[in-house]
């Protein structure tokens, strides 16, 4: 069971307030769009989405909502910052503040892990990386670049909305908690389950410290290296389960407690530029969650240190880019502990999205038409530990320079629900979301 949670709604108004207060002299683009998904098995099978947003080089904001299901909405922003640009020569130390997408980890972005920078995974099959929010500093020498980040504001990952009414999940988003069990074997008989969600206070969610440091070589060398250290809040909320028998003796009440963790992350990258626009690299990420003591009546999956490695090979041609990558992840989560723990299975989906997977991704421009600019994006992932496959494809086309559309879809299959060493449930959880998607977008 995976319980996705979205940031508090008042963050929407906070970001919109910042937008209204911004006196931006540069031209800003505004866009509106419509998307629709159709999945044969998922509920709801038809899922329309309206979206509107704004964008310039340092500010972007988008709000999405489903007109049929009013509880389904989200806001996201990659960048929303002010300050001195990295390219400025006015000062040796350049500061900026706000929300900024840096790209601290190439592997985090390549595999959409969300371990360093939070994801907009409101559509978990088309998630994308968002920025961190705080104070940024940048400096450089003749050979190296240095970055620093500090914040006491943590805006978590954007996920499908969860609503509980009458102690039942209302899964209006097709990728939300539809798999939550409805009964539990108690005294050798099935007992109905009711749910309650105990969300921490907004102060505890939002006001948490974080710090990042990065050193990287300048990319005019054939060999590129990067090292990152960060002390950050976890971008998503692991969940603990607390159960109690209702007074009616006919229902077991399940209280879900989202847990707030900090973790230490160490990210290293090494890549080499070969002739003919061929690039070869290796990325590694060590994630060390801080130990957390939970009450004895909580059932949860303790978090452990994880090590993730990802070699990759990229071919860049005039009209296409081909990326081949592999990922291996060890550790990250232990067996469930608590009154309802089962040593052989887990009731929670792991934060480890992949255990042993290969990925191929192709971005192809179909012709030289600068107006219509048709492009094809295809991605295929095979997860060996649960024998799962995911094929995603999108064809994008501009009817006019400011008016574009796309058609695409996803096909997912999985033979197992979890890998032998736990984790990799991501594709298993979403295999009912085989879908066709279509959409249009207009930029003013």
HELIX and SHEET records of a PDB file:
HELIX    1   1 UNK A   10  UNK A   21  1                                  12    
HELIX    2   2 UNK A  106  UNK A  110  1                                   5    
HELIX    3   3 UNK A  124  UNK A  126  5                                   3    
HELIX    4   4 UNK A  202  UNK A  206  1                                   5    
HELIX    5   5 UNK A  425  UNK A  430  1                                   6    
HELIX    6   6 UNK A  431  UNK A  433  5                                   3    
SHEET    1   A19 UNK A  73  UNK A  76  0                                        
SHEET    2   A19 UNK A  59  UNK A  65 -1                                        
SHEET    3   A19 UNK A  46  UNK A  56 -1                                        
SHEET    4   A19 UNK A  29  UNK A  39 -1                                        
SHEET    5   A19 UNK A 435  UNK A 443 -1                                        
SHEET    6   A19 UNK A 403  UNK A 414 -1                                        
SHEET    7   A19 UNK A 388  UNK A 400 -1                                        
SHEET    8   A19 UNK A 375  UNK A 383 -1                                        
SHEET    9   A19 UNK A 356  UNK A 365 -1                                        
SHEET   10   A19 UNK A 320  UNK A 337 -1                                        
SHEET   11   A19 UNK A 300  UNK A 316 -1                                        
SHEET   12   A19 UNK A 278  UNK A 289 -1                                        
SHEET   13   A19 UNK A 262  UNK A 274 -1                                        
SHEET   14   A19 UNK A 223  UNK A 233 -1                                        
SHEET   15   A19 UNK A 210  UNK A 217 -1                                        
SHEET   16   A19 UNK A 144  UNK A 151 -1                                        
SHEET   17   A19 UNK A 132  UNK A 140 -1                                        
SHEET   18   A19 UNK A  94  UNK A 100 -1                                        
SHEET   19   A19 UNK A  80  UNK A  83 -1                                        
SHEET    1   B 2 UNK A 119  UNK A 120  0                                        
SHEET    2   B 2 UNK A 128  UNK A 129 -1                                        
SHEET    1   C 2 UNK A 163  UNK A 165  0                                        
SHEET    2   C 2 UNK A 168  UNK A 170 -1                                        
SHEET    1   D 4 UNK A 183  UNK A 186  0                                        
SHEET    2   D 4 UNK A 189  UNK A 198 -1                                        
SHEET    3   D 4 UNK A 251  UNK A 259  1                                        
SHEET    4   D 4 UNK A 238  UNK A 245 -1                                        
END                                                                             
